[in-house]
Amino acid sequence: MSDAPQSMHNDSTQQDDERMLDAMREVFTLARSGDGDSLAALIERGLPPNLRNEKGDSLLMLASYYGHADAVRALLAHGANPDLRNEAGQTPLAGAAFKGFREIVELLLTHGADVEGASPDGRTALMTAAMFNRTEIVELLIAHGANPDARDSRGMTAADAAAFMAGRGGAQLGPMH
């Protein structure tokens, strides 16, 4: 039992909490900026490879979304789950497909990402890639078994999503088989 006044103890705890939150923000910044070496070193010292922020974004989700292949590679090598979804139900694969990062899509698939992993509305990475005219990624996903006939909750396939966007001046993909 301490003789220190309770208010001093609360101030100390609050300062510790603030320092810890700042440190965690820095860790997520490492993922966003692609510092794979620092992330690997922290994981080797005990940082959970599937750590998530307040939105449920994992370190792998952030590195994938921001296009940092070296950080993605390091996180996967240290046990990061390629299918861990954020609070919106999005996967790192869908984020990389949306942004058009072919190398990252390949890395995630090579490390076991579910090519058919759909968001809560049924949208797959293939649908996202098609919607944004990411033809190389569409081809890669289909080569890894993505179903071009899968439908989201609105009943749309990847080709439908591409056609819809083409009507709005977006994607104009050809047949998906």
N, C-alpha and C positions, 0 to 999 in steps of 0.2 A: 504494500500500500504506500502511496506517495504522500508526502506532506505538501506537495505543490498545490496551489489553488486550482480548482476545477477549470476556471477560465483560462489559465495558462496551458493546461493540458489540452483543452479544446482548440486553442490557437495553434498549438504545435501540431495537432492532428489535422487541422484544416490546412496548414502549410504543407504538411507531408502529402495530403491528398492532392493539393494543387501541383506540387512537384511531380507526383506520379502521373497526373493527367497531362502535364506538359511533356513528360517523357514519352507517354503513349502517343501524343500528337506527333512527336518527332519520329517515332517508329513508323507511323502511317505516312509521314512525309517521305521517309526513305523509300517506301513502296511506290509512292506516286512519282518520285524522281528517279527511280530505277537503280538504287544503290544495293545491288544484289550481294556484294561482299559484306557490307555492314549488316544486312538482314541475316545472312548466313551465320555470321559471327554471333549475333544476338541469339539466334535459335540454338546454336551450339552451347550457349551459356544458359539456356533454359526458357527463352521466349517461345511461347506456343506458336507453331507455324500456321495455325488456323485462327489466330487472333483476329477479332472483328472490331470495327468502330461502332459508333452509335447508330449508324444506318444499316449495320449488318454486313458492311463491305469488308471482306477479308483482305489480308495483305496481298494475296494472289489476285483477287478481283481488281484491286487498284493497280497493281503492276501490269496486269493484262489490259485493262482499259486504257492505261496511259502508254501502252506500247513498248514496255521495257522487257525485251526478251531475256536479257541476262538475269534480271531480277526474277522473272517467271521461272527460268531454268533453276536458279538457286533455291527458290521456294519449293518447287516440285521435288528437287533432289533432297530436301530436308523434310519431306512428308506433308506438304500442303495439299489439301483435298481439292482436286480440280472441279468437283461438282458442288462445292459449298455455295449455297445461294445467299444473296443478301435479303433484306426485309421485303424487297419488292419481288422476290422470287427469281431474280436474274442470276445467271451463272457467269463465271469468267469467260467461258466459251462464247456466250451470247454477247458479252461486252467486247471481246476481241473481234467477233464477226461484225458487229455494228460499226466499230471503228476502222475495220478493214486491215487488221494486222494479221496477215497470212502466216508469218513465222510463229506467232503466238498461238494461233488456231492449231497449227501443226504440233507444237509442243504440248498443248493441252490434250489433244487427241492421242498423241503418243503416250502420254501419262495417264490414259484411261478416262478422260472426260467423256461423259455420255453424249454422243452425237445427237440423240433424240431428246435430251433434257429440255423440257418445255417450261416456260414461265407459267404462272397461275392462269393466264388467259390462253394458254395452249400454244403460244408462239415459240417456235424452235429457233435455234441459231441459223438454220437454213432459211427460214422465213425472213429473219432479220437481214441476213446477207443479201437475199434476193431483193428485198424491199429497197435496199440502198445500193443496188447494182454492183455488188462485190462479186463479180463473175468468177474470179480465181478462187474465192472462198466458197462460193456455191459449188463449184466443181470439186474442190477438196472435200467438202462435207459429204457430197453425194458419193464420192469415191470411198469414204469411210462409213458408208451405210445409212446416211441420212435419207429419210423417206420423203421424196418430193410430193407425195400425195397426202401427207399428213395435213390435218386441218386444225386451225386454232378455234377458239370458242365462238368466233363469228362465222365459222365454216370456210375460212379462206385458206388456200394452199400457198406455198411459196410463190408459185407462178401468179396466183391471184394478187398477192401482195405486190409483186413486181409490176403487174399490169395496172394496179390501182395507183402506184406511185408514178408510173409512166404517164398516166392521165393527168397527173399533177406536175408534169415536167420532170419526173424522177426516172427510176429504173426502166430499162427496156430489154430485159433478158429474153432469150429465146426459150425453146422447149427445155425442160429439165430432166429428160430421161436419156 
